[in-house]
């Protein structure tokens, strides 16, 4: 969900590879799963989760192949079948746990936080900031922290197709859930983001995937070149806001660990220094992804060829 200011009023760029890998399922199935999960409780409703994970482990060859490639990098060895199944099961678990987190059953989980003082200090300043996440761990568990902290308002910025999918999921799991989602690709998107920030809210984005032909910056993640979009950081630089890294890591059973770490403060960035500052922020973000992939390797949920070099047109735009 990359944000490039020059594209806010237009359609997203030509689709990247990951967009073709749609999540399987239907609204009716989501409603059924939510109903059963809430009635049976997390312990008993996890039983069919293992069968679902086995199905995808056996019959999703592309995801299985990319999982193996990633784990080889993150673990520094050839992953075993147990490693690869655990990767799929962790992904299924974070999706299943959405049911309880969106329905605000926070007591079901043991949630620890690293960096809470950073967030409290930012809230005390009364200045909004960007929260930069990734397709890693659980975003919903981060949202649960926001709903429990007075004065902590979080909006999500994403392109319209993704916004529709999120709204469909939320409506199926909890019709009363009303998240604040800013749809990108509209002429007023940047104004709406600025408005939220001016009122002290946090604006969350996922900065680890490109939408296709857009500017990227080459970084190193797990020892190999990767290409991250510059749009999210450039938006923060233009609006002269701080950027905070966020991730909600699943650590087995009912345990989650939420991490907040500083990435950049663009409040003093000038037009002349902006490009260098954006590149430095993207590299800092990449370094944090690298660190947490090594510490919690089974939380990475980019099941496609993440390290593949983008089209030449995108690569030429590597300077933000």
C-alpha positions, -999 to 999 in steps of 0.1 A, spaced: 0 0 0 24 26 -12 16 63 -11 32 85 -37 19 121 -35 19 126 -73 -4 97 -77 -30 105 -50 -55 118 -75 -50 91 -101 -53 54 -104 -27 31 -89 2 22 -112 3 -10 -132 -3 -39 -108 27 -55 -91 31 -93 -89 16 -96 -53 -17 -80 -64 -24 -111 -85 -22 -134 -55 -57 -127 -40 -66 -140 -6 -90 -169 -9 -123 -170 8 -157 -153 8 -178 -130 29 -202 -158 38 -173 -180 49 -158 -152 70 -192 -147 87 -194 -184 94 -159 -186 108 -165 -155 130 -197 -169 143 -181 -203 152 -150 -187 166 -170 -165 190 -193 -193 201 -166 -220 205 -139 -198 219 -103 -195 207 -91 -229 220 -117 -251 203 -120 -230 171 -82 -233 165 -87 -271 158 -99 -266 122 -72 -240 118 -46 -267 116 -65 -284 88 -67 -251 69 -30 -246 73 -23 -282 61 -45 -275 30 -26 -244 21 8 -260 29 0 -288 4 -20 -270 -23 -5 -235 -25 27 -242 -44 36 -205 -51 33 -195 -15 51 -226 -3 80 -219 -27 83 -183 -16 80 -192 20 109 -216 17 131 -190 -1 123 -164 26 130 -188 55 163 -199 40 174 -162 42 159 -155 76 170 -187 94 204 -189 76 198 -226 68 176 -248 48 141 -247 65 126 -280 75 90 -291 68 82 -282 104 96 -247 98 76 -242 67 43 -254 82 49 -232 112 52 -202 89 18 -210 73 2 -217 106 14 -184 121 -2 -166 92 -35 -185 96 -34 -178 134 -31 -140 130 -60 -140 106 -81 -161 130 -72 -139 159 -87 -109 140 -121 -122 151 -113 -117 187 -93 -85 184 -119 -67 162 -145 -77 186 -124 -62 214 -118 -94 233 -84 -82 244 -83 -103 276 -80 -134 253 -44 -124 247 -12 -117 266 1 -85 248 35 -70 257 46 -36 243 81 -23 235 82 15 228 50 25 246 68 56 260 76 67 225 39 66 216 29 83 248 54 111 242 41 116 207 5 117 219 15 143 246 30 165 219 -4 167 202 12 163 169 2 135 145 27 111 131 29 83 105 30 47 117 49 26 91 41 -11 92 46 -41 70 29 -73 60 44 -88 91 26 -101 122 -8 -87 131 -20 -51 125 -52 -58 145 -32 -63 177 -17 -29 172 -51 -15 167 -61 -30 200 -35 -9 218 -49 22 201 -85 14 213 -72 10 249 -51 42 250 -71 75 256 -63 101 230 -46 76 206 -64 79 173 -53 58 143 -64 61 107 -52 38 79 -43 51 44 -46 26 16 -58 23 -20 -95 19 -27 -95 -17 -36 -77 -26 -4 -100 -4 16 -130 -22 2 -115 -56 11 -108 -44 47 -143 -30 51 -158 -63 38 -137 -83 63 -146 -60 92 -183 -61 83 -182 -99 83 -164 -102 116 -180 -73 134 -206 -51 117 -202 -25 144 -165 -19 137 -161 15 120 -124 20 112 -112 53 99 -98 44 65 -85 71 40 -88 59 4 -59 69 -17 -62 76 -54 -86 105 -47 -78 142 -52 -85 150 -15 -65 121 0 -35 142 9 -58 169 24 -76 142 46 -43 128 58 -30 163 67 -63 170 85 -60 138 106 -24 147 115 -33 182 124 -58 169 149 -31 147 165 -41 114 150 -16 87 137 -19 77 101 -9 41 95 6 27 62 23 -4 50 55 4 33 69 -29 22 51 -34 -11 49 -15 -43 18 -12 -64 38 -15 -97 55 11 -117 64 37 -90 96 51 -76 116 26 -54 148 26 -35 172 -3 -34 180 -16 1 194 -47 17 171 -71 36 184 -104 48 215 -100 28 199 -95 -6 188 -64 -26 151 -55 -21 132 -26 -36 109 -5 -13 85 23 -24 96 58 -15 61 72 -16 51 67 21 83 84 34 81 112 8 45 119 20 58 122 56 86 144 44 63 167 25 40 170 55 71 174 78 60 147 102 77 120 123 75 83 112 73 55 137 78 18 129 51 -5 141 47 -43 142 26 -68 162 46 -100 164 29 -134 171 49 -154 196 29 -186 200 -2 -196 220 -20 -164 228 11 -142 231 17 -110 210 45 -85 212 40 -50 199 70 -29 189 72 8 182 106 23 171 115 57 156 123 58 119 126 95 110 116 130 121 110 152 90 98 182 110 130 202 100 135 187 66 140 213 38 132 209 1 170 207 -5 176 179 20 143 160 14 156 134 -11 185 123 11 163 123 42 137 101 24 164 76 13 178 75 48 143 68 62 136 40 37 170 24 47 162 27 84 128 11 78 145 -17 58 170 -22 87 141 -27 111 124 -52 88 157 -71 86 161 -71 124 126 -83 132 127 -109 104 157 -124 121 143 -122 156 108 -134 147 112 -151 113 78 -168 112 59 -134 112 68 -124 76 37 -127 54 48 -116 19 42 -149 1 55 -138 -33 89 -131 -48 95 -100 -27 132 -98 -37 126 -98 -74 139 -67 -92 110 -45 -104 104 -35 -140 131 -12 -154 108 18 -154 104 14 -116 141 8 -111 149 40 -129 128 58 -103 149 46 -74 158 82 -65 130 95 -45 
